[in-house]
């Protein structure tokens, strides 16, 4: 049996020393921090991805270099498992250990330990497909990642500059190629073809859609949206904005899904383009989140976030299941997080089973897999719909007894092609929303009227050490620091329809505070007061309390 190529690992690891003063953590969406500090992490992730592939008998693992909605100077890396889902949670710890080994010797020792404890047969082949977003730090970080691949002889396929969801798609397509579960052609064209053909079938016979404005966050989604637009042609005219992928400092700056969600307003760059009634949407920096919005007749901004998307699409799927005659045989369920607006949870739970899980796509994805059709969306616009393998078989074997049933089953089958089953995908979700709007003849107004959002506020607090904040109950309650939750509860009790929670971010060095209440001013006040409690807890100087409202 061959052994680890230690001398090759050593020679290349020496080129990427770990900064001695930094500690890295595989968090909500992989490693994420200032791009300039990440070279050693990238190299080590390259080695880890190779080992993960060997452990899984040479199946292809994905590596995405992106910091998504974060500022342009940040970067990050996340690993994708063979079915296109996020890295198995138990390996996140291994990733963190490898990333923090102090020097080359310690790194080699950590790799040897991992090989031993996980019983990895290093003679197996290892295969990886990797990609990056448009961040300026990307090329250099990719070079470090490639050194990691080289160190342990990974067969690596470069998918270039592309979106996170396309990379996830590629991983699943590569691993299922030639099998009965073949997911699609393993290329970007394969992805575009799959989505656009399903979309065209689903809207056949519907009146032509008015153009949709798409804010591409000046990120990699601009490229993919332009390509998709060419495939869609007149079936869905897209007007792309914020496509300056090479303009320094432009990425996610005053634009993109996170800006819209947290500022609760449209990107200023769209101001002169948004007319009352005009539908628009924003992608984030790696095109895995989607926010819709429109201006009402009084030119007031109306946001259609992940919760509104969940309400729209879950009801549509539920109706199709009934119309297909599969009611009772196929269970549709919803997964949300604590950030879901109380209005949406009330609306959805009156119709379908709803579960709340911790923030992070991996948590939502796994919970959604427990349903026959699992709809999951984070309020921030990250989400998708999963169809279980048994459900796909039911669709294939179902004998419709009326033409209406037959049409409904066909729509469901086409939806399984339209919706990215691997991860939240802004472009796929956008097409799905457009299908539902076309079928229901809804404008933004009718969609928005499904339920009324409770006013809410999201605040970040910069603290000395966010790790002192520990949560339970799907991150809805704090267990540490001691006593803080009781004080929050007491305060929340004073607000009509009040709700608030505190959790440390897994992608930024901040603590997040969410609050909602009957009135806007009350929600703002509650968020601000809880944020103040959080800051005080860390012993800060009140006069310089660095609470930033988003
Ligand atoms: C990532 C995760 C999301 C999460 C978001 C914010 O999104 O994939 O599930 O909601 O970070 O996480 P946190 O509040 O822990 O910072 P993205 O789009 O940045 O990859």
Boltz pocket constraint, residues with backbone or C-beta under 6 A from the ligand:
constraints:
  - pocket:
      binder: B
      contacts: [[A, 28], [A, 29], [A, 67], [A, 68], [A, 69], [A, 70], [A, 284], [A, 288], [A, 289], [A, 359], [A, 360], [A, 361], [A, 362], [A, 378], [A, 380], [A, 382], [A, 504], [A, 505], [A, 506], [A, 507], [A, 508], [A, 512]]
      max_distance: 6.0
